[in-house]
Amino acid sequence: MDHHVIQIFFFIFSGAAVLASVALFSRQPLLVAYIALGATLGPHGLGWVTDVDLIGQIASIGIIFLLFLLGLDMQPQALMRVLKQVTHITLISSLLFASIGYAIAYIFNYSFIECLIIGTAMMFSSTIIGIKLLPTTALHHRHSGELMVGMLLMQDFLAIFVLLLLISDISGGAGMLQLGRSLVALPLLIGGSVLMVRFVLQPLFSRFDRIGEYVFLLAIGWCLGVAELAEHIGLSREIGAFIAGISIATSPIAQYIALNLKPLRDFFLILFFFSLGGGFDLSLIPHIILPAAVLAATMLIIKPLIYRYLLRTHSETEKLSWDIGFRLGQNSEFSLLIAYIALNTQLIGNNASHLIQAAAIITFLISSYIVILNFPSPIALSDRLRRD
């Protein structure tokens, strides 16, 4: 192996281990540490890692596995029951957040398409922060956990749809034609995947389920196979991976697959967030700091208020409504993904992409502190609030 690649991996993972330790001691989300490391070591920082494009290409595998695992976690029956409770709350709140984000971007003179994408990136809350800071007892056994998971899953569906639109590049007639082909190809891929799982994968899993290595290999092969097929029929690898996950979500072995794939997913996601940080041009901070601060502050204030109001109209208690509102009061890791894909498809410029990323990072930091200082969580600073 090229020693240059080994050195890059040394900088990334050894550096990530150090900064992750600092992040945990200071109660910060780990992905912020990875982004900060990329910005520090990347070409716009110390310049120790200059081949960020190579890292980004490798890191895209992490996004594929992330969406595959999201699909694996979506049990159709339980999903439908929970989504019935939160669909209107999620849709109304997402529309309001997108409109506010659009308005702020418009005030700062971004283009129409950039305003749309900036607004869209404001729709979602962080699954990583929301779930990680929720006590396990609430996550699995309480109504608050059920509501939060349902709202985050609904947002995941919206995010998948947004990614499909971005990857299809809907601007212009050719883009609309491509979107039309994608919408036709989508149900065909879903139907074919379901049949393949029922008649091929399920029998194979049942026959060789005791051979963990084979199950692991078959799951990865299925994920990447459907992802590549989706790319060839005009969708995307990410959408294909999501469909691959959903198609085997009802299998008894789905949770075993998810458990075993998470370390591999995390490996590539560290690279993904590092590449995001590495591509963050620190010289642009003076140009985006004001709109980023305004956007982040507005979302930190408005999201808890809107969630609280909508949950109260849903007959939830005042305490629960504020609790969920503040836990979902930040932007999402999907915002970073939207910024990454929109920039790569040339729908937005560098400034707009950096604005979305900066606003997301600010909300990650401040929202995390709000939760651990005021609400029960596994890493709360107060013994009174610490709940495993």
TIKEMAR-462762 format. One record per residue (C-alpha): x, y, z. Coordinates in steps of 0.05 Angstrom, whole numbers, plus 5000, padded with zeros to 4 digits. Layout:
XYZ
...
***
This chain:
500050005000
502350714985
505550985048
502251655033
495351335044
497751005109
500151685133
493452005116
489751465155
494651575213
493052325215
485552205210
484551655260
489851825310
487752545308
480452355313
481951925374
485152525409
479753025391
474152535405
476852455475
476853205484
469753245455
467152715503
470253055564
467153715541
460453385525
460753535451
458053115393
463652685363
462152895292
463953615310
470853355330
471652995263
469653625224
474354055266
480053565254
478853595178
478754355179
485254365220
489153845181
486153975112
488854405055
485755035084
488754905153
495554605168
495754255101
497953585129
492453225089
491653515020
488252954982
481353105011
477852884946
480652184954
478152155026
471452415004
470651864951
472351335002
467851665053
461751625007
461450885026
459751115096
453651485070
451450865033
451950445097
448550985138
442450975092
442550215090
442250195166
436750715167
432650265123
434149665167
431350025227
424750195194
420149625213
413949745169
408449585220
411549965279
413550525232
406450625206
403550645277
408451175301
408251585238
400751665243
401852045308
407152515283
406352605208
402553265210
407153545265
413353375224
410653635158
408054295187
414454425227
418954245168
415154725123
415755285174
423255165184
424455145109
420655805100
424456155155
431155895128
429256125058
427356815084
433956905121
438056675060
434057155016
435557735063
442957585054
442357604978
443256874960
440356624894
433456314889
436055604884
441055724941
435456004984
431155384970
436754904988
438855305050
431555305072
430954565059
437154425100
433854755160
427954265159
431353695196
433853565267
439753135286
438352395295
445252305325
444552845378
437152725391
437951975404
444852005438
442452505489
435952135504
436151655564
435550935543
429350835587
425851405551
428151155483
425250465491
419750505543
416651195544
411851605502
417052155493
421951675462
416651405416
414752105393
421952315382
423751695342
417451765300
418952495284
426152345267
424151765222
419152205186
424552725176
429052165149
423852015096
423452745077
431052775074
431352175029
426452504982
430453154982
436852764967
433252424909
431353104881
438353384890
441752784858
436852804800
438453554791
431353794778
433454474749
431854514675
427954074627
433253534625
433053504701
425553424701
426052864650
431352524694
426852604754
421052284716
425451694698
427651644770
420451634795
418751064747
425050684765
423850754840
417850294848
420949794800
427249764843
423149694906
418849134877
424848764850
428548824916
422648554956
422047954909
429547834911
429547834987
423547374992
425846844942
433446884946
436247245007
431346995059
432746255042
440246395043
439846745110
435546185139
440245635114
446845945135
444846405192
449946085239
455746295196
456647015217
462047165166
457346955109
451447365136
455947975141
458647865070
451747745041
448948375074
454648815047
454048494979
446448624978
447349345001
452649524950
449349114895
442649474900
446350134908
450250024843
443949794807
440350424829
446050844802
445450504734
437950614728
438151354742
437151384817
443251404863
447450924905
444751254968
437551144949
439150424928
442350284996
436250555032
431650104992
436349515004
435649635079
428049695079
427249065037
430348635092
427849035152
422548515169
427547945167
429247635236
436547735221
435848485206
437948715276
443948245275
446148555208
445149255235
449249115297
455048825258
455149365204
455249955252
462849935265
464049915190
459150485179
462550895234
469350785203
467251085137
463051635169
469251885207
472451965138
466152305112
465952835167
473452925162
472753055087
467253565102
471853925150
477653865102
473554195047
471554765094
475155385070
476955765133
478156395092
470656425077
468856505151
468857275149
463957245090
459056745122
459756855197
454057365202
448756985162
451056335195
450256635264
443456925247
441056275216
443655845274
440756305327
434056335293
433655575288
435755485361
430255945383
424655785335
425155025332
423554905407
417855415403
414655105342
415454395366
412554595434
406454925402
405054355354
405753815408
401254205455
395854215400
396853465397
394753425471
401753295497
403753585565
407454245572
413653895602
414053365548
412953885492
418754325516
423153705528
422353445457
422654155428
429454295458
432153595442
430353705368
432554435369
438654365324
440054245250
441553555224
447453165198
443053115136
444153865129
451453725119
449853185069
445153645031
450554185029
455653675004
451253384948
448454064927
455454344920
457853734881
451953784833
453454534826
446554744849
449555204901
456055584908
461655504958
459056055004
452155755009
454955065023
459455335078
453655735107
449555095115
455454725147
457255295194
450055385217
449354645230
455854605271
453755205313
447054895328
450254225345
454654555397
449655015430
443754525428
448053985461
449754445518
442454655527
440253925533
445753675579
444954275625
437354255630
434553575612
435852845632
441252535589
446752005595
452252545596
448753085637
453453515678
448853475739
448052815777
440652995784
439752995709
444352415691
440251825665
443151215629
***
